């Protein structure tokens, strides 16, 4: 099962918003980036999880 299909099955609302973001965007972005942007718009409480692992090592 592909990641895109799994996302559509588990979170169709987020997937629809990600599709709209890609279609109406001025710049070409990857489906993964659009899905992450949509996820953060719908669930802003997940920002710490997105930021985890994106900081320089101590």
Secondary structure as UniProt FT lines:
FT   HELIX           3..10
FT   HELIX           12..24
FT   HELIX           31..42
FT   HELIX           44..46
FT   HELIX           47..51
FT   TURN            52..53
//
